[in-house]
Amino acid sequence: MTHPVLNVEDAPAMPTRPPEGSTRFGATVAPMGAAIGSGGLGAMYTVVEPGKRAFPFHNHLGNDEMFVIMEGTGTYRFGEAEYPVRAGDVCAAPRGGPETAHQLINTGDSVLKYLSISTLDDPDVVEYPDSGKFAAIAIAPGADYREAHIRFVGRKETSGDYWEGEQ
């Protein structure tokens, strides 16, 4: 059985992979849910340097998220609003359209550390309002997001026809 307790500082961490030369994105993340045996909830510890954000502004059509700010200060973009956040704050990110799009930005002078908690409904569709993209992601039978069975990122206007390639 998996050990049901894991300290965030002991979780195996990995850097995110922002576009080469990006000055806006960059973080270290440590997925924790599966490591402690959680099958229905995901958890990820995220550390973001000043001036950076871990992920693009996005919303999920299939999953709910929340963020617990553990250290530092920042700005929480949610829909069209922005909220200052600090250690002890809890931020909601319910599933929905662009009105629930969200992003944490480290606007402070020290690292921003937070714990993300999410449902794990699979598949999920994620929209990126800033860039006009969407992602369709089906993890199973893959192990995790990086090894997803299907991951497609595109734009609605470049969609193929339903019957394309069929005989």
N, CA, C and O of each residue as an XYZ file, in Angstrom:
668
protein
N       0.850     -1.190      0.000
C       0.000      0.000      0.000
C       0.891      1.247      0.000
O       1.955      1.274      0.618
N       0.439      2.241     -0.687
C       1.125      3.525     -0.703
C       1.031      4.168      0.671
O      -0.002      4.065      1.333
N       2.087      4.825      1.103
C       2.074      5.523      2.390
C       1.114      6.707      2.273
O       1.232      7.477      1.319
N       0.174      6.886      3.196
C      -0.836      7.932      3.065
C      -0.381      9.325      3.506
O      -1.185     10.256      3.515
N       0.885      9.480      3.868
C       1.380     10.789      4.314
C       2.635     11.128      3.521
O       3.536     10.302      3.377
N       2.679     12.360      3.006
C       3.851     12.842      2.277
C       3.966     14.337      2.531
O       3.028     15.087      2.261
N       5.090     14.769      3.041
C       5.321     16.191      3.264
C       5.604     16.852      1.923
O       6.315     16.284      1.094
N       5.058     18.049      1.696
C       5.242     18.737      0.411
C       6.711     18.938      0.080
O       7.089     18.902     -1.091
N       7.545     19.149      1.088
C       8.973     19.364      0.839
C       9.691     18.081      0.425
O      10.790     18.142     -0.127
N       9.083     16.915      0.686
C       9.686     15.632      0.332
C       9.143     15.060     -0.972
O       9.632     14.034     -1.446
N       8.149     15.703     -1.551
C       7.541     15.201     -2.790
C       8.522     15.372     -3.954
O       9.165     16.415     -4.069
N       8.643     14.359     -4.815
C       9.546     14.461     -5.967
C       9.099     15.590     -6.899
O       7.996     15.553     -7.445
N       9.954     16.579     -7.073
C       9.603     17.777     -7.843
C      10.242     17.740     -9.221
O      11.283     17.115     -9.428
N       9.596     18.424    -10.158
C      10.128     18.545    -11.517
C       9.781     19.932    -12.050
O       8.747     20.494    -11.690
N      10.634     20.480    -12.900
C      10.317     21.784    -13.473
C       9.224     21.656    -14.534
O       9.127     20.634    -15.213
N       8.405     22.698    -14.671
C       7.482     22.736    -15.800
C       8.310     22.992    -17.051
O       9.491     23.324    -16.957
N       7.708     22.841    -18.203
C       8.448     23.028    -19.449
C       7.850     24.181    -20.254
O       7.148     23.954    -21.239
N       8.129     25.430    -19.832
C       7.591     26.573    -20.582
C       8.297     26.705    -21.930
O       9.339     26.090    -22.152
N       7.729     27.506    -22.825
C       8.389     27.705    -24.126
C       9.805     28.235    -23.929
O      10.066     29.011    -23.009
N      10.714     27.809    -24.800
C      12.096     28.269    -24.710
C      12.143     29.790    -24.807
O      11.502     30.385    -25.674
N      12.904     30.414    -23.914
C      13.040     31.863    -23.897
C      11.926     32.587    -23.170
O      11.928     33.816    -23.115
N      10.960     31.845    -22.601
C       9.851     32.488    -21.895
C      10.343     33.204    -20.647
O      11.116     32.650    -19.865
N       9.895     34.423    -20.471
C      10.205     35.165    -19.256
C       8.997     35.233    -18.330
O       9.101     35.732    -17.209
N       7.845     34.732    -18.793
C       6.611     34.796    -18.009
C       6.323     33.525    -17.221
O       5.752     33.582    -16.132
N       6.716     32.379    -17.767
C       6.334     31.104    -17.172
C       7.536     30.381    -16.588
O       8.659     30.513    -17.076
N       7.283     29.621    -15.542
C       8.314     28.789    -14.941
C       7.961     28.455    -13.510
O       7.614     29.333    -12.720
N       8.054     27.181    -13.185
C       7.732     26.735    -11.832
C       8.305     25.340    -11.634
O       8.736     24.679    -12.578
N       8.295     24.922    -10.393
C       8.604     23.547    -10.040
C       7.329     22.950     -9.469
O       6.678     23.559     -8.620
N       6.974     21.759     -9.933
C       5.751     21.115     -9.471
C       6.064     19.736     -8.914
O       6.990     19.063     -9.365
N       5.283     19.331     -7.933
C       5.433     18.013     -7.330
C       4.050     17.379     -7.202
O       3.321     17.673     -6.255
N       3.683     16.507     -8.153
C       2.399     15.807     -8.028
C       2.401     14.940     -6.778
O       3.382     14.252     -6.498
N       1.307     14.970     -6.028
C       1.272     14.264     -4.752
C       0.113     13.296     -4.597
O       0.224     12.336     -3.834
N      -1.005     13.514     -5.297
C      -2.201     12.703     -5.085
C      -1.958     11.215     -5.226
O      -2.245     10.449     -4.307
N      -1.426     10.795     -6.378
C      -1.183      9.370     -6.609
C      -0.147      8.823     -5.636
O      -0.230      7.667     -5.221
N       0.829      9.652     -5.273
C       1.896      9.203     -4.371
C       1.379      8.821     -2.992
O       1.989      8.002     -2.306
N       0.261      9.408     -2.581
C      -0.302      9.062     -1.269
C      -1.526      8.150     -1.389
O      -2.199      7.872     -0.396
N      -1.813      7.683     -2.622
C      -2.906      6.737     -2.825
C      -4.258      7.352     -3.069
O      -5.269      6.658     -2.969
N      -4.315      8.628     -3.385
C      -5.588      9.277     -3.666
C      -6.002      8.984     -5.104
O      -5.302      9.362     -6.043
N      -7.120      8.323     -5.275
C      -7.587      7.979     -6.611
C      -8.585      8.964     -7.182
O      -8.703      9.074     -8.403
N      -9.296      9.671     -6.353
C     -10.355     10.560     -6.827
C     -10.017     12.030     -6.765
O     -10.705     12.854     -7.368
N      -8.951     12.375     -6.032
C      -8.519     13.766     -5.934
C      -7.045     13.857     -6.297
O      -6.230     13.035     -5.879
N      -6.726     14.871     -7.080
C      -5.337     15.141     -7.386
C      -4.807     16.213     -6.456
O      -5.570     17.036     -5.951
N      -3.521     16.207     -6.231
C      -2.872     17.244     -5.432
C      -1.500     17.499     -6.029
O      -0.794     16.565     -6.410
N      -1.127     18.768     -6.108
C       0.171     19.126     -6.651
C       0.703     20.336     -5.900
O       0.007     21.337     -5.729
N       1.938     20.227     -5.459
C       2.639     21.309     -4.773
C       3.396     22.091     -5.840
O       4.131     21.506     -6.636
N       3.218     23.410     -5.861
C       3.804     24.252     -6.896
C       4.604     25.379     -6.259
O       4.140     26.026     -5.320
N       5.813     25.612     -6.776
C       6.683     26.691     -6.313
C       6.981     27.577     -7.525
O       7.487     27.107     -8.544
N       6.658     28.875     -7.394
C       6.797     29.823     -8.498
C       7.711     30.969     -8.062
O       7.513     31.569     -7.006
N       8.706     31.259     -8.885
C       9.635     32.358     -8.612
C       8.954     33.710     -8.847
O       7.967     33.778     -9.580
N       9.465     34.786     -8.237
C       8.888     36.114     -8.435
C       8.792     36.486     -9.922
O       9.708     36.235    -10.706
N       7.671     37.081    -10.275
C       7.441     37.530    -11.640
C       6.960     36.459    -12.591
O       6.700     36.747    -13.760
N       6.835     35.227    -12.119
C       6.462     34.102    -12.992
C       5.074     33.574    -12.656
O       4.469     33.944    -11.649
N       4.601     32.720    -13.511
C       3.373     31.958    -13.317
C       3.661     30.532    -13.764
O       4.489     30.313    -14.648
N       2.992     29.574    -13.166
C       3.265     28.175    -13.488
C       2.601     27.756    -14.791
O       3.187     27.014    -15.579
N       1.393     28.224    -15.020
C       0.597     27.744    -16.152
C      -0.139     28.902    -16.824
O      -0.365     29.941    -16.204
N      -0.510     28.722    -18.092
C      -1.313     29.745    -18.762
C      -2.692     29.900    -18.110
O      -3.177     28.989    -17.439
N      -3.303     31.045    -18.313
C      -4.683     31.329    -17.897
C      -5.576     30.297    -18.588
O      -5.556     30.186    -19.814
N      -6.360     29.539    -17.812
C      -7.153     28.458    -18.395
C      -8.374     28.139    -17.551
O      -8.465     28.523    -16.385
N      -9.303     27.435    -18.161
C     -10.460     26.905    -17.447
C     -10.682     25.463    -17.872
O     -10.352     25.065    -18.989
N     -11.252     24.686    -16.948
C     -11.546     23.275    -17.195
C     -13.042     23.101    -17.390
O     -13.843     23.658    -16.638
N     -13.417     22.328    -18.401
C     -14.827     22.006    -18.597
C     -15.226     20.765    -17.806
O     -16.416     20.511    -17.618
N     -14.245     19.985    -17.338
C     -14.572     18.743    -16.665
C     -14.095     18.605    -15.233
O     -14.502     17.660    -14.557
N     -13.257     19.495    -14.738
C     -12.689     19.324    -13.394
C     -12.740     20.604    -12.569
O     -12.612     21.710    -13.095
N     -12.928     20.429    -11.282
C     -12.861     21.526    -10.320
C     -11.464     21.540     -9.702
O     -10.837     20.496     -9.522
N     -10.989     22.752     -9.382
C      -9.710     22.897     -8.703
C      -9.859     23.887     -7.553
O     -10.788     24.694     -7.519
N      -8.931     23.805     -6.627
C      -8.773     24.855     -5.627
C      -7.303     24.942     -5.284
O      -6.552     23.979     -5.435
N      -6.906     26.118     -4.817
C      -5.509     26.376     -4.510
C      -5.408     26.893     -3.086
O      -6.153     27.790     -2.690
N      -4.491     26.330     -2.321
C      -4.227     26.766     -0.960
C      -2.865     27.446     -0.975
O      -1.848     26.797     -1.218
N      -2.842     28.754     -0.715
C      -1.597     29.506     -0.725
C      -0.869     29.208      0.577
O      -1.391     29.452      1.664
N       0.344     28.677      0.453
C       1.099     28.260      1.632
C       2.178     29.261      2.026
O       2.507     29.395      3.205
N       2.728     29.962      1.039
C       3.804     30.912      1.320
C       3.865     31.921      0.182
O       3.626     31.584     -0.978
N       4.188     33.168      0.528
C       4.368     34.210     -0.479
C       3.096     34.989     -0.756
O       2.075     34.822     -0.089
N       3.193     35.848     -1.764
C       2.058     36.665     -2.182
C       1.968     36.636     -3.702
O       2.932     36.311     -4.395
N       0.803     36.980     -4.195
C       0.620     36.986     -5.636
C      -0.720     37.564     -6.018
O      -1.407     38.195     -5.215
N      -1.073     37.331     -7.269
C      -2.343     37.768     -7.832
C      -3.053     36.551     -8.401
O      -2.457     35.744     -9.114
N      -4.331     36.430     -8.076
C      -5.152     35.349     -8.605
C      -6.065     35.927     -9.667
O      -6.991     36.676     -9.355
N      -5.808     35.580    -10.927
C      -6.708     35.955    -12.016
C      -7.844     34.951    -12.019
O      -7.613     33.742    -12.030
N      -9.062     35.448    -12.010
C     -10.246     34.586    -12.051
C     -11.276     35.268    -12.929
O     -11.801     36.320    -12.565
N     -11.572     34.684    -14.082
C     -12.466     35.332    -15.031
C     -11.871     36.671    -15.435
O     -10.716     36.748    -15.852
N     -12.660     37.713    -15.311
C     -12.182     39.052    -15.673
C     -11.638     39.828    -14.479
O     -11.247     40.986    -14.623
N     -11.609     39.205    -13.301
C     -11.176     39.902    -12.078
C      -9.779     39.436    -11.652
O      -9.287     38.399    -12.097
N      -9.157     40.235    -10.778
C      -7.882     39.874    -10.163
C      -7.987     40.096     -8.663
O      -8.583     41.073     -8.210
N      -7.405     39.181     -7.897
C      -7.477     39.239     -6.447
C      -6.082     39.089     -5.859
O      -5.326     38.222     -6.297
N      -5.721     39.911     -4.877
C      -4.442     39.689     -4.197
C      -4.564     38.448     -3.316
O      -5.605     38.215     -2.702
N      -3.484     37.646     -3.255
C      -3.488     36.452     -2.407
C      -2.223     36.420     -1.565
O      -1.192     36.984     -1.932
N      -2.330     35.740     -0.417
C      -1.201     35.594      0.495
C      -1.362     34.277      1.234
O      -2.392     33.614      1.115
N      -0.352     33.901      1.992
C      -0.374     32.644      2.733
C      -1.651     32.533      3.555
O      -2.045     33.470      4.249
N      -2.286     31.376      3.464
C      -3.528     31.126      4.187
C      -4.770     31.270      3.327
O      -5.837     30.793      3.713
N      -4.660     31.919      2.160
C      -5.823     32.079      1.279
C      -6.119     30.781      0.542
O      -5.217     30.003      0.229
N      -7.407     30.563      0.271
C      -7.874     29.436     -0.522
C      -8.628     30.010     -1.715
O      -9.531     30.829     -1.546
N      -8.259     29.583     -2.918
C      -8.840     30.104     -4.159
C      -9.641     29.009     -4.848
O      -9.155     27.891     -5.021
N     -10.876     29.333     -5.242
C     -11.732     28.393     -5.961
C     -11.533     28.520     -7.457
O     -11.327     29.617     -7.978
N     -11.596     27.388     -8.146
C     -11.539     27.351     -9.600
C     -12.507     26.264    -10.082
O     -12.081     25.187    -10.499
N     -13.822     26.559    -10.020
C     -14.793     25.550    -10.430
C     -14.786     25.332    -11.939
O     -14.392     26.209    -12.708
N     -15.228     24.146    -12.345
C     -15.327     23.868    -13.774
C     -16.298     24.853    -14.410
O     -17.240     25.308    -13.762
N     -16.071     25.176    -15.659
C     -16.945     26.096    -16.374
C     -16.216     26.738    -17.532
O     -15.097     26.354    -17.873
N     -16.859     27.718    -18.129
C     -16.301     28.408    -19.285
C     -15.291     29.469    -18.887
O     -14.792     29.467    -17.762
N     -14.987     30.380    -19.815
C     -13.973     31.408    -19.571
C     -14.232     32.267    -18.324
O     -13.306     32.875    -17.788
N     -15.472     32.316    -17.870
C     -15.766     33.083    -16.658
C     -15.128     32.454    -15.420
O     -15.044     33.098    -14.374
N     -14.672     31.187    -15.530
C     -13.978     30.526    -14.417
C     -12.496     30.302    -14.717
O     -11.814     29.586    -13.984
N     -12.000     30.913    -15.793
C     -10.573     30.772    -16.110
C      -9.760     31.320    -14.945
O     -10.179     32.259    -14.269
N      -8.596     30.724    -14.718
C      -7.817     31.057    -13.529
C      -6.326     30.938    -13.785
O      -5.868     30.209    -14.665
N      -5.579     31.697    -12.964
C      -4.117     31.680    -13.043
C      -3.563     32.367    -11.798
O      -4.045     33.425    -11.393
N      -2.558     31.760    -11.203
C      -1.839     32.378    -10.088
C      -0.536     32.967    -10.604
O       0.218     32.298    -11.310
N      -0.274     34.221    -10.248
C       0.921     34.935    -10.674
C       1.681     35.371     -9.430
O       1.101     35.960     -8.517
N       2.964     35.086     -9.394
C       3.782     35.539     -8.270
C       4.145     37.005     -8.521
O       5.021     37.307     -9.331
N       3.468     37.899     -7.826
C       3.746     39.338     -7.934
C       4.535     39.829     -6.721
O       4.735     41.031     -6.545
N       4.974     38.899     -5.896
C       5.729     39.264     -4.695
C       7.229     39.257     -4.938
O       7.692     39.098     -6.067
N       7.983     39.434     -3.848
C       9.441     39.489     -3.909
C      10.111     38.164     -3.545
O      11.331     38.040     -3.647
N       9.321     37.170     -3.120
C       9.872     35.868     -2.747
C       9.041     34.783     -3.430
O       8.052     35.079     -4.101
N       9.451     33.521     -3.256
C       8.722     32.443     -3.918
C       7.275     32.379     -3.457
O       6.953     32.703     -2.314
N       6.418     31.956     -4.365
C       5.010     31.692     -4.080
C       4.853     30.179     -4.073
O       5.188     29.509     -5.050
N       4.341     29.642     -2.962
C       4.139     28.202     -2.838
C       2.668     27.943     -2.605
O       2.037     28.575     -1.756
N       2.122     26.997     -3.375
C       0.712     26.662     -3.175
C       0.456     25.197     -3.466
O       1.201     24.540     -4.193
N      -0.622     24.708     -2.876
C      -1.073     23.345     -3.088
C      -2.328     23.404     -3.937
O      -3.300     24.068     -3.576
N      -2.307     22.708     -5.069
C      -3.478     22.588     -5.941
C      -4.174     21.280     -5.612
O      -3.531     20.241     -5.459
N      -5.486     21.339     -5.506
C      -6.289     20.145     -5.258
C      -7.356     20.120     -6.344
O      -7.998     21.135     -6.611
N      -7.549     18.947     -6.978
C      -8.511     18.892     -8.081
C      -9.222     17.555     -8.141
O      -8.729     16.532     -7.666
N     -10.418     17.603     -8.754
C     -11.071     16.358     -9.119
C     -10.268     15.763    -10.273
O      -9.469     16.454    -10.905
N     -10.484     14.500    -10.536
C      -9.703     13.822    -11.573
C     -10.593     13.223    -12.656
O     -10.334     12.118    -13.134
N     -11.642     13.950    -13.045
C     -12.512     13.442    -14.101
C     -11.729     13.385    -15.406
O     -11.074     14.349    -15.802
N     -11.814     12.242    -16.056
C     -11.050     12.000    -17.271
C     -12.015     11.439    -18.307
O     -12.702     10.455    -18.034
N     -12.080     12.039    -19.479
C     -11.243     13.094    -20.041
C     -11.681     14.487    -19.586
O     -12.708     14.663    -18.930
N     -10.858     15.465    -19.962
C     -11.129     16.865    -19.650
C     -10.857     17.695    -20.902
O     -10.039     17.325    -21.745
N     -11.550     18.809    -21.005
C     -11.280     19.794    -22.049
C     -10.902     21.083    -21.333
O     -11.606     21.534    -20.429
N      -9.783     21.668    -21.747
C      -9.263     22.871    -21.117
C      -9.223     23.975    -22.165
O      -8.735     23.765    -23.275
N      -9.735     25.153    -21.813
C      -9.689     26.304    -22.713
C      -8.651     27.303    -22.205
O      -8.433     27.430    -21.000
N      -8.015     28.010    -23.141
C      -6.996     29.009    -22.837
C      -7.441     30.341    -23.431
O      -7.091     30.644    -24.572
N      -8.209     31.151    -22.684
C      -8.778     32.384    -23.237
C      -7.760     33.389    -23.765
O      -8.051     34.095    -24.731
N      -6.574     33.475    -23.162
C      -5.583     34.457    -23.630
C      -5.077     34.152    -25.037
O      -4.783     35.072    -25.801
N      -4.975     32.877    -25.383
C      -4.410     32.496    -26.680
C      -5.427     31.912    -27.646
O      -5.094     31.650    -28.802
N      -6.662     31.702    -27.196
C      -7.692     31.160    -28.076
C      -7.544     29.675    -28.382
O      -8.125     29.186    -29.352
N      -6.776     28.948    -27.571
C      -6.578     27.518    -27.781
C      -7.511     26.714    -26.875
O      -8.152     27.239    -25.966
N      -7.553     25.407    -27.172
C      -8.175     24.458    -26.252
C      -7.332     23.190    -26.276
O      -6.568     22.955    -27.213
N      -7.477     22.381    -25.240
C      -6.809     21.087    -25.178
C      -7.834     20.035    -24.798
O      -8.611     20.210    -23.860
N      -7.822     18.943    -25.543
C      -8.639     17.774    -25.206
C      -7.663     16.735    -24.668
O      -6.711     16.352    -25.348
N      -7.909     16.282    -23.437
C      -6.952     15.408    -22.760
C      -7.687     14.188    -22.209
O      -8.647     14.313    -21.448
N      -7.214     12.998    -22.610
C      -7.701     11.738    -22.046
C      -6.475     11.014    -21.510
O      -5.663     10.503    -22.281
N      -6.343     10.972    -20.215
C      -5.147     10.374    -19.612
C      -5.173      8.852    -19.721
O      -4.202      8.257    -20.190
N      -6.261      8.212    -19.300
C      -6.323      6.743    -19.325
C      -6.257      6.240    -20.762
O      -6.891      6.823    -21.642
N      -5.519      5.194    -21.016
C      -4.826      4.342    -20.058
C      -3.418      4.823    -19.696
O      -2.657      4.065    -19.095
N      -3.056      6.046    -20.039
C      -1.761      6.585    -19.630
C      -1.691      6.765    -18.127
O      -2.704      6.686    -17.432
N      -0.479      7.008    -17.630
C      -0.271      7.112    -16.187
C      -0.611      8.489    -15.636
O      -1.117      8.599    -14.520
N      -0.336      9.548    -16.410
C      -0.541     10.906    -15.925
C      -0.599     11.859    -17.126
O      -0.581     11.425    -18.278
N      -0.669     13.165    -16.835
C      -0.813     14.158    -17.891
C       0.323     14.066    -18.911
O       0.079     14.175    -20.113
N       1.538     13.871    -18.457
C       2.685     13.818    -19.387
C       2.647     12.572    -20.270
O       3.238     12.559    -21.350
N       1.960     11.532    -19.818
C       1.857     10.300    -20.598
C       0.417     10.048    -21.032
O      -0.001      8.898    -21.161
N      -0.340     11.114    -21.257
C      -1.756     10.994    -21.620
C      -1.933     10.165    -22.884
O      -1.136     10.252    -23.818
N      -2.979      9.369    -22.898
C      -3.330      8.547    -24.055
C      -3.646      9.442    -25.264
O      -3.186      9.179    -26.375
N      -4.426     10.490    -25.037
C      -4.747     11.474    -26.072
C      -4.555     12.861    -25.485
O      -5.084     13.177    -24.419
N      -3.798     13.676    -26.186
C      -3.650     15.089    -25.807
C      -3.574     15.870    -27.108
O      -2.622     15.736    -27.877
N      -4.591     16.685    -27.340
C      -4.632     17.481    -28.549
C      -4.815     18.937    -28.166
O      -5.733     19.275    -27.418
N      -3.948     19.801    -28.673
C      -4.074     21.237    -28.457
C      -4.322     21.873    -29.819
O      -3.570     21.642    -30.766
N      -5.370     22.668    -29.911
C      -5.705     23.295    -31.191
C      -6.582     24.507    -31.001
O      -6.719     25.046    -29.902
N      -7.169     24.918    -32.103
C      -8.094     26.048    -32.106
C      -9.390     25.601    -32.763
O      -9.367     24.809    -33.705
N     -10.514     26.101    -32.277
C     -11.819     25.698    -32.800
C     -11.921     25.919    -34.302
O     -12.484     25.091    -35.018
N     -11.376     27.040    -34.782
C     -11.522     27.380    -36.194
C     -10.710     26.482    -37.132
O     -10.908     26.547    -38.345
N      -9.809     25.652    -36.616
C      -9.038     24.745    -37.466
C      -9.503     23.300    -37.306
O      -8.787     22.366    -37.668
N     -10.689     23.125    -36.770
C     -11.240     21.807    -36.546
C     -11.487     21.082    -37.868
O     -11.861     21.706    -38.861
N     -11.279     19.783    -37.879
C     -11.599     18.964    -39.045
C     -13.087     18.656    -39.097
O     -13.814     18.861    -38.125
N     -13.525     18.163    -40.239
C     -14.924     17.777    -40.404
C     -15.152     16.392    -39.795
O     -14.270     15.536    -39.854
N     -16.300     16.175    -39.229
C     -16.638     14.897    -38.602
C     -16.429     13.732    -39.562
O     -15.935     12.683    -39.148
N     -16.786     13.887    -40.810
C     -16.711     12.804    -41.787
C     -15.378     12.728    -42.531
O     -15.172     11.818    -43.334
N     -14.480     13.665    -42.278
C     -13.198     13.703    -42.979
C     -12.433     12.395    -42.814
O     -12.258     11.913    -41.695
N     -11.977     11.819    -43.929
C     -11.198     10.581    -43.903
C     -11.986      9.317    -43.738
O     -11.409      8.229    -43.743
N     -13.294      9.421    -43.589
C     -14.146      8.229    -43.457
C     -14.581      7.758    -44.836
O     -14.712      8.576    -45.747
N     -14.807      6.469    -45.012
C     -15.261      5.895    -46.294
C     -16.716      5.512    -46.215
O     -17.276      5.014    -47.191
